[in-house]
């Protein structure tokens, strides 16, 4: 991977108050042969994996802001769906909604 000084990289930060994915932006400040550094951290990152070189906190940065936002949205959507259907008892949805869900889940 080719990294350049001034290049923006991104990491997960969670959701904002409206439930939209929120990312931290990191600017590359130094690039070596194996490691690089960013403006928001004193610990170096591996160029090959974009992963923080630390045994304590293995943060991985992303080159693509859109891919990371989609990953966060998918994770939160999955959690929403799982929480909606967990447990026993009647689920508060209509027959039409149940049919639509079944149709989507049967897609290949």
Helices and strands as residue ranges (DSSP letters): E 8-15, E 21-31, E 35-38, E 45-46, H 65-85, H 95-106
